[in-house]
């Protein structure tokens, strides 16, 4: 099986993505319990992945803001559901990493339960971006999250991070393996992205993908007044 083709977007879609991420974006709140969730008034997109897969680095690269999401060399530092608001168009939710954390078992169990409850029962959750380290591919812990998303009928899309690290042949092989891993999964989106937060590869295309899920800007002719 050949690796899936890279997603292609026209100039208008790429510009829509640029404008969304160049506009106002703020950290809204961190949520440690389901009762603290904000009202689901906007489309939401969440970012999930193993600890140290590069979630914070990718969010910073998408928004071109170096400190919006705090990246850390210590895995497992994100311990809440962190909500970022893009004006009145979209929320992006950074989920706690799974698979490793320097914390007690009780704390890890609490974060895991919170994440699973959010994924299973959040109205307005348009898509989950499931980040996969391009050097390692899909792991058992990723498959477990896919199962939760399949059962909840939440569409999820694989994004391979750190795409500047492996050789091009290795990256192509990982993309192929990922396509095989999701081929029969009911909620998996068939289009894969490979990105590098460090070099910017694939970032514009991922912005365009996300912008298609957002509400239109207020001055858009498609906006209902």
SEVEX-531299 format. One record per residue (C-alpha): residue number from 0; z, y, x. Coordinates in Angstrom, 1 decimal, always signed. Example, Ala and Ser with C-alpha at 12.3 -4.5 7.8 and 13.67 -1.06 7.14 Angstrom:
+-----+--------+--------+--------+
! pos !     zz !     yy !     xx !
+-----+--------+--------+--------+
!   0 !   +7.8 !   -4.5 !  +12.3 !
!   1 !   +7.1 !   -1.1 !  +13.7 !
+-----+--------+--------+--------+
This chain:
+-----+--------+--------+--------+
! pos !     zz !     yy !     xx !
+-----+--------+--------+--------+
!   0 !   +0.0 !   +0.0 !   +0.0 !
!   1 !   -1.0 !   +3.4 !   +1.4 !
!   2 !   +1.5 !   +6.2 !   +1.4 !
!   3 !   +1.4 !   +8.4 !   -1.7 !
!   4 !   -0.6 !  +11.6 !   -1.3 !
!   5 !   +1.2 !  +14.9 !   -0.6 !
!   6 !   +1.7 !  +16.9 !   -3.8 !
!   7 !   -0.9 !  +19.7 !   -4.2 !
!   8 !   -0.3 !  +23.0 !   -6.0 !
!   9 !   -2.6 !  +25.8 !   -6.6 !
!  10 !   -2.0 !  +29.4 !   -5.4 !
!  11 !   -0.5 !  +30.4 !   -8.7 !
!  12 !   +2.0 !  +27.6 !   -8.7 !
!  13 !   +3.0 !  +28.3 !   -5.1 !
!  14 !   +3.4 !  +32.0 !   -5.9 !
!  15 !   +5.6 !  +31.2 !   -9.0 !
!  16 !   +7.8 !  +29.1 !   -6.7 !
!  17 !   +8.0 !  +31.8 !   -4.1 !
!  18 !   +9.0 !  +34.4 !   -6.7 !
!  19 !  +11.6 !  +32.2 !   -8.3 !
!  20 !  +13.4 !  +31.6 !   -5.0 !
!  21 !  +12.9 !  +35.2 !   -3.8 !
!  22 !  +14.6 !  +36.6 !   -6.9 !
!  23 !  +18.3 !  +36.9 !   -7.7 !
!  24 !  +20.3 !  +33.8 !   -6.9 !
!  25 !  +24.1 !  +33.6 !   -6.9 !
!  26 !  +26.8 !  +31.0 !   -6.5 !
!  27 !  +28.1 !  +30.7 !  -10.0 !
!  28 !  +31.1 !  +28.3 !   -9.7 !
!  29 !  +32.4 !  +25.1 !   -8.3 !
!  30 !  +33.4 !  +22.4 !  -10.9 !
!  31 !  +36.1 !  +19.8 !  -10.2 !
!  32 !  +36.3 !  +18.4 !  -13.8 !
!  33 !  +33.9 !  +18.0 !  -16.7 !
!  34 !  +35.9 !  +20.4 !  -18.8 !
!  35 !  +35.0 !  +23.2 !  -16.4 !
!  36 !  +31.3 !  +22.9 !  -16.8 !
!  37 !  +29.5 !  +26.1 !  -17.9 !
!  38 !  +27.6 !  +26.1 !  -21.2 !
!  39 !  +24.3 !  +24.4 !  -20.9 !
!  40 !  +22.2 !  +27.4 !  -21.7 !
!  41 !  +19.7 !  +27.1 !  -18.9 !
!  42 !  +17.5 !  +24.3 !  -17.6 !
!  43 !  +19.4 !  +22.5 !  -14.8 !
!  44 !  +18.2 !  +20.7 !  -11.8 !
!  45 !  +20.6 !  +18.8 !   -9.6 !
!  46 !  +20.4 !  +17.8 !   -5.9 !
!  47 !  +21.9 !  +14.4 !   -5.1 !
!  48 !  +22.0 !  +12.4 !   -1.9 !
!  49 !  +24.0 !  +10.6 !   +0.7 !
!  50 !  +26.5 !  +12.6 !   +2.8 !
!  51 !  +24.8 !  +14.4 !   +5.6 !
!  52 !  +21.3 !  +13.9 !   +4.1 !
!  53 !  +20.7 !  +17.7 !   +4.3 !
!  54 !  +21.4 !  +19.0 !   +0.8 !
!  55 !  +22.9 !  +22.3 !   +1.9 !
!  56 !  +20.3 !  +22.9 !   +4.5 !
!  57 !  +17.5 !  +22.3 !   +2.0 !
!  58 !  +19.1 !  +24.6 !   -0.6 !
!  59 !  +19.3 !  +27.3 !   +2.1 !
!  60 !  +15.7 !  +26.8 !   +3.1 !
!  61 !  +14.5 !  +26.9 !   -0.4 !
!  62 !  +16.2 !  +30.2 !   -1.1 !
!  63 !  +15.7 !  +31.6 !   +2.5 !
!  64 !  +19.4 !  +32.4 !   +2.6 !
!  65 !  +21.2 !  +30.9 !   +5.5 !
!  66 !  +24.7 !  +30.8 !   +4.0 !
!  67 !  +24.1 !  +30.3 !   +0.3 !
!  68 !  +25.1 !  +26.7 !   +0.5 !
!  69 !  +27.5 !  +25.9 !   +3.4 !
!  70 !  +26.0 !  +23.3 !   +5.7 !
!  71 !  +28.5 !  +21.4 !   +7.8 !
!  72 !  +28.2 !  +18.9 !  +10.6 !
!  73 !  +31.0 !  +16.9 !   +8.9 !
!  74 !  +29.8 !  +14.6 !   +6.2 !
!  75 !  +31.4 !  +14.7 !   +2.8 !
!  76 !  +32.4 !  +18.4 !   +2.7 !
!  77 !  +30.9 !  +19.1 !   -0.7 !
!  78 !  +33.7 !  +18.1 !   -3.0 !
!  79 !  +32.8 !  +19.8 !   -6.3 !
!  80 !  +29.7 !  +20.3 !   -8.4 !
!  81 !  +28.4 !  +23.6 !   -7.1 !
!  82 !  +26.4 !  +25.7 !   -9.5 !
!  83 !  +23.8 !  +28.2 !   -8.3 !
!  84 !  +22.2 !  +30.5 !  -10.9 !
!  85 !  +18.6 !  +31.8 !  -10.5 !
!  86 !  +18.8 !  +34.9 !  -12.8 !
!  87 !  +18.4 !  +33.7 !  -16.4 !
!  88 !  +15.9 !  +31.1 !  -15.6 !
!  89 !  +17.5 !  +28.1 !  -13.9 !
!  90 !  +20.6 !  +26.5 !  -12.6 !
!  91 !  +20.6 !  +24.3 !   -9.5 !
!  92 !  +23.6 !  +22.0 !   -9.0 !
!  93 !  +24.6 !  +20.7 !   -5.6 !
!  94 !  +26.4 !  +17.4 !   -6.1 !
!  95 !  +29.0 !  +15.8 !   -3.8 !
!  96 !  +27.4 !  +13.5 !   -1.2 !
!  97 !  +28.0 !   +9.8 !   -1.6 !
!  98 !  +28.4 !   +7.0 !   +0.9 !
!  99 !  +30.8 !   +8.7 !   +3.4 !
! 100 !  +33.6 !  +11.3 !   +3.3 !
! 101 !  +36.7 !  +12.0 !   +5.4 !
! 102 !  +39.0 !  +11.8 !   +2.4 !
! 103 !  +41.3 !   +9.4 !   +0.7 !
! 104 !  +40.0 !   +6.7 !   -1.7 !
! 105 !  +41.5 !   +8.4 !   -4.7 !
! 106 !  +39.7 !  +11.7 !   -3.9 !
! 107 !  +36.4 !   +9.9 !   -3.3 !
! 108 !  +36.8 !   +7.9 !   -6.6 !
! 109 !  +37.4 !  +11.2 !   -8.4 !
! 110 !  +34.3 !  +12.9 !   -7.0 !
! 111 !  +32.2 !   +9.7 !   -7.8 !
! 112 !  +33.4 !   +9.6 !  -11.4 !
! 113 !  +32.8 !  +13.3 !  -11.9 !
! 114 !  +29.2 !  +13.0 !  -10.5 !
! 115 !  +28.4 !   +9.9 !  -12.6 !
! 116 !  +29.9 !  +11.6 !  -15.8 !
! 117 !  +27.8 !  +14.7 !  -15.1 !
! 118 !  +24.6 !  +12.7 !  -14.6 !
! 119 !  +25.1 !  +10.6 !  -17.7 !
! 120 !  +26.1 !  +13.3 !  -20.1 !
! 121 !  +24.9 !  +16.7 !  -19.2 !
! 122 !  +22.6 !  +18.3 !  -21.8 !
! 123 !  +19.8 !  +20.4 !  -20.3 !
! 124 !  +19.6 !  +18.4 !  -17.1 !
! 125 !  +15.9 !  +18.6 !  -16.5 !
! 126 !  +15.6 !  +16.6 !  -13.3 !
! 127 !  +17.5 !  +15.2 !  -10.4 !
! 128 !  +16.2 !  +15.6 !   -6.9 !
! 129 !  +17.4 !  +12.5 !   -5.0 !
! 130 !  +17.3 !  +13.3 !   -1.3 !
! 131 !  +16.5 !  +10.5 !   +1.1 !
! 132 !  +16.8 !  +10.8 !   +4.9 !
! 133 !  +13.2 !  +10.2 !   +6.2 !
! 134 !  +14.6 !   +8.4 !   +9.3 !
! 135 !  +16.4 !   +5.8 !   +7.2 !
! 136 !  +14.7 !   +5.4 !   +3.8 !
! 137 !  +16.3 !   +4.2 !   +0.6 !
! 138 !  +19.8 !   +2.6 !   +1.1 !
! 139 !  +21.9 !   +0.5 !   -1.3 !
! 140 !  +23.9 !   +3.6 !   -2.3 !
! 141 !  +20.7 !   +5.4 !   -3.3 !
! 142 !  +19.7 !   +2.4 !   -5.4 !
! 143 !  +23.0 !   +2.6 !   -7.2 !
! 144 !  +22.4 !   +6.3 !   -8.1 !
! 145 !  +18.9 !   +5.4 !   -9.3 !
! 146 !  +20.4 !   +2.8 !  -11.6 !
! 147 !  +22.8 !   +5.5 !  -13.1 !
! 148 !  +19.8 !   +7.9 !  -13.6 !
! 149 !  +17.6 !   +5.1 !  -15.1 !
! 150 !  +20.4 !   +4.2 !  -17.6 !
! 151 !  +20.9 !   +7.9 !  -18.5 !
! 152 !  +17.2 !   +8.5 !  -18.8 !
! 153 !  +17.4 !  +11.4 !  -16.4 !
! 154 !  +14.1 !  +12.0 !  -14.6 !
! 155 !  +14.6 !  +11.9 !  -10.8 !
! 156 !  +12.3 !  +12.6 !   -7.9 !
! 157 !  +12.7 !  +11.5 !   -4.4 !
! 158 !  +12.6 !  +14.1 !   -1.6 !
! 159 !  +12.5 !  +12.9 !   +2.0 !
! 160 !  +14.5 !  +15.3 !   +4.2 !
! 161 !  +14.3 !  +15.9 !   +7.9 !
! 162 !  +10.6 !  +15.1 !   +7.9 !
! 163 !  +10.2 !  +16.7 !  +11.3 !
! 164 !  +12.3 !  +14.0 !  +12.9 !
! 165 !  +10.3 !  +10.7 !  +12.7 !
! 166 !   +6.8 !  +10.2 !  +14.0 !
! 167 !   +4.0 !  +10.7 !  +11.5 !
! 168 !   +3.3 !   +7.0 !  +11.3 !
! 169 !   +7.0 !   +6.3 !  +10.7 !
! 170 !   +7.2 !   +9.0 !   +8.0 !
! 171 !   +4.1 !   +7.5 !   +6.3 !
! 172 !   +5.7 !   +4.1 !   +6.3 !
! 173 !   +8.9 !   +5.5 !   +4.8 !
! 174 !   +7.0 !   +7.3 !   +2.1 !
! 175 !   +5.2 !   +4.0 !   +1.2 !
! 176 !   +8.5 !   +2.1 !   +1.1 !
! 177 !  +10.0 !   +4.8 !   -1.2 !
! 178 !   +7.0 !   +4.6 !   -3.5 !
! 179 !   +7.5 !   +0.8 !   -3.7 !
! 180 !  +11.2 !   +1.2 !   -4.3 !
! 181 !  +10.6 !   +3.4 !   -7.4 !
! 182 !   +7.4 !   +1.9 !   -8.7 !
! 183 !   +9.1 !   +0.0 !  -11.6 !
! 184 !  +12.0 !   +2.3 !  -12.3 !
! 185 !  +11.8 !   +3.9 !  -15.8 !
! 186 !  +13.1 !   +7.3 !  -14.9 !
! 187 !  +11.6 !   +7.8 !  -11.5 !
! 188 !   +9.0 !  +10.6 !  -11.1 !
! 189 !   +6.0 !   +9.2 !   -9.2 !
! 190 !   +5.4 !  +12.2 !   -7.0 !
! 191 !   +7.3 !  +12.2 !   -3.7 !
! 192 !   +8.1 !  +15.2 !   -1.4 !
! 193 !   +8.6 !  +15.2 !   +2.3 !
! 194 !  +10.3 !  +18.4 !   +3.6 !
! 195 !  +11.8 !  +19.8 !   +6.7 !
! 196 !  +14.4 !  +22.5 !   +6.2 !
! 197 !  +14.2 !  +23.3 !  +10.0 !
! 198 !  +10.5 !  +23.8 !  +10.2 !
! 199 !   +9.7 !  +24.7 !   +6.6 !
! 200 !   +7.3 !  +21.8 !   +6.1 !
! 201 !   +6.9 !  +21.0 !   +2.3 !
! 202 !   +9.3 !  +23.8 !   +1.2 !
! 203 !   +6.7 !  +25.9 !   -0.6 !
! 204 !   +5.5 !  +22.9 !   -2.5 !
! 205 !   +9.0 !  +21.9 !   -3.5 !
! 206 !   +9.7 !  +25.4 !   -4.7 !
! 207 !   +6.5 !  +25.2 !   -6.9 !
! 208 !   +7.7 !  +21.9 !   -8.3 !
! 209 !  +11.1 !  +23.3 !   -9.2 !
! 210 !   +9.7 !  +26.6 !  -10.6 !
! 211 !   +7.7 !  +24.5 !  -13.2 !
! 212 !  +11.1 !  +23.4 !  -14.7 !
! 213 !  +12.5 !  +27.0 !  -15.0 !
! 214 !  +12.3 !  +29.3 !  -17.9 !
! 215 !   +9.4 !  +31.8 !  -17.5 !
! 216 !  +10.3 !  +35.2 !  -16.1 !
! 217 !  +11.1 !  +37.9 !  -18.7 !
! 218 !   +7.9 !  +39.8 !  -18.2 !
! 219 !   +5.7 !  +36.7 !  -18.5 !
! 220 !   +3.1 !  +36.7 !  -21.3 !
! 221 !   +4.3 !  +33.2 !  -22.3 !
! 222 !   +7.9 !  +34.4 !  -22.9 !
! 223 !   +8.8 !  +34.5 !  -26.6 !
! 224 !  +10.3 !  +37.8 !  -27.5 !
+-----+--------+--------+--------+
